[in-house]
């Protein structure tokens, strides 16, 4: 059984966009920051929030954290936004940071809603297509051709 983890980023998107991004927020929740960077342009968000961090690396780490960390407050995700900032910087949270993230999410709601259509390409290993068998299939390198009994 696969349990869906709501990340801070997926919770804030869902919270801010309500039903507009319901499907996309589920996709966002299951994607990592590295995967999301392929379909969402975080550069504009990073440049907007960089002023709240002493180092550029901290802004990048913050984005990675909110995209990869499970949300503790899915009904009030701004608390997770605040907690993540304070954990990374050790400084008091500035509410203007939340406003910047909120504005970016609202401005990019079309792109965020389209995340549900994102495609990942397998750049290493083999592609596994549809598998049907009367027995267990173990994914191994190369072709698997069972012998007929």
Secondary structure as GFF3:
##gff-version 3
##sequence-region A 1 149
A	DSSP	alpha_helix	8	17	.	.	.	ID=ss1
A	DSSP	three_ten_helix	18	21	.	.	.	ID=ss2
A	DSSP	alpha_helix	22	30	.	.	.	ID=ss3
A	DSSP	alpha_helix	33	36	.	.	.	ID=ss4
A	DSSP	alpha_helix	43	49	.	.	.	ID=ss5
A	DSSP	three_ten_helix	50	52	.	.	.	ID=ss6
A	DSSP	alpha_helix	56	68	.	.	.	ID=ss7
A	DSSP	alpha_helix	78	89	.	.	.	ID=ss8
A	DSSP	alpha_helix	95	107	.	.	.	ID=ss9
A	DSSP	alpha_helix	109	113	.	.	.	ID=ss10
A	DSSP	three_ten_helix	114	117	.	.	.	ID=ss11
###
